[in-house]
Amino acid sequence: MADKDFEEILIHVCTIQVKTDTGDDAFGQDTFTWGDETTDVKCRLEVTSERQSTENQAAVIQDYNLMLPVATTITEERRVVMTSGTFSGKTFSVQAVNHADDDEGPHHVEAVLDLVKDD
């Protein structure tokens, strides 16, 4: 049974993409494309930490956590494109996937993300 309170915090929408091998290029290197695997996925993307780099660098490094419904298929071989909210248009690689349980069993999926494309 779905947790209504959890569903209410899923205020964002994303697309989960999968990499498809398209063969080799003229130099024998593997080529691939990313294609949509699951669209319109309700989710919640949060910045979990933020740190400044040192040594005269102005970069800000952020860590991201994505919460998804328990039935969502996501692995480290996929990527996430946010399609709503503050992060809309941004693409993230999946670094780790964790399954969160409660007293009644599986509750939701969490993915640790890195920003790879900032459109």
C-alpha positions in Angstrom: 0.0 0.0 0.0 1.3 3.5 -0.9 2.4 5.9 1.8 0.3 9.0 1.2 2.6 11.2 3.3 5.6 10.0 1.3 3.8 10.6 -2.0 3.0 14.2 -1.0 6.7 15.0 -0.6 7.5 13.9 -4.2 7.2 17.4 -5.6 9.5 16.9 -8.6 9.3 14.9 -11.9 12.1 13.2 -13.7 13.0 10.9 -16.6 15.2 7.9 -16.1 17.4 7.2 -19.1 19.4 4.1 -20.1 22.6 3.9 -22.2 22.3 2.1 -25.6 25.4 0.9 -27.4 25.3 2.2 -31.0 28.5 0.5 -32.3 32.0 1.8 -32.9 33.2 5.0 -34.4 35.8 5.4 -37.1 38.5 5.0 -34.5 37.1 1.7 -33.1 35.8 3.4 -29.9 32.4 2.4 -28.5 29.6 4.9 -29.2 26.3 5.2 -27.3 23.2 7.2 -26.9 21.0 7.9 -23.9 17.3 7.1 -24.3 14.3 7.6 -22.1 13.4 4.4 -20.2 10.8 5.8 -17.8 9.2 9.2 -18.0 7.1 11.3 -15.7 8.5 9.7 -12.5 7.4 11.5 -9.4 10.4 12.1 -7.2 12.2 14.5 -4.8 15.6 15.9 -5.4 17.5 17.4 -2.5 20.9 18.9 -2.1 22.3 16.9 0.8 25.6 18.8 1.3 27.5 21.6 -0.2 31.2 22.5 0.0 33.6 25.0 -1.4 36.7 23.8 -3.1 40.0 25.2 -1.9 43.3 26.4 -3.4 41.9 29.6 -5.1 39.1 27.7 -6.8 35.6 29.2 -6.9 33.7 25.9 -7.6 30.9 24.8 -5.3 30.5 21.1 -5.0 27.1 19.8 -4.2 25.9 16.3 -3.3 22.3 15.2 -4.4 19.8 12.7 -3.1 16.9 11.5 -5.2 13.9 9.9 -3.5 11.6 7.7 -5.7 8.6 5.4 -5.3 9.6 1.9 -4.2 8.7 0.3 -7.6 11.0 2.5 -9.6 13.8 0.8 -11.5 17.1 2.7 -11.2 20.7 1.5 -11.2 24.2 3.0 -11.5 24.1 2.3 -15.2 21.3 4.9 -15.7 21.0 8.6 -15.5 18.3 11.1 -14.4 17.0 14.1 -16.2 14.9 16.4 -14.1 11.9 17.7 -15.9 10.3 20.0 -13.2 11.3 22.3 -10.4 14.4 24.2 -9.6 16.6 21.4 -11.2 14.6 21.2 -14.4 16.9 20.5 -17.4 19.7 19.2 -15.3 21.2 15.7 -15.9 22.6 13.6 -13.2 24.6 10.4 -13.1 23.6 7.7 -10.5 26.4 7.0 -8.1 24.6 4.6 -5.7 21.2 3.2 -5.1 19.7 2.4 -1.7 16.4 0.8 -0.8 14.8 2.3 2.3 12.5 0.0 4.4 10.2 0.7 7.2 8.3 -1.6 9.7 6.0 -2.7 6.9 8.8 -3.6 4.3 10.2 -1.7 1.3 9.2 2.0 1.5 11.1 3.9 -1.2 14.3 4.1 -3.3 17.0 6.6 -2.8 19.7 7.4 -5.4 22.9 9.4 -4.7 23.5 11.6 -7.8 26.2 13.7 -9.4 25.4 16.6 -11.7 26.8 15.9 -15.1 25.0 18.3 -17.4 23.7 21.7 -16.5 21.4 22.9 -19.4 
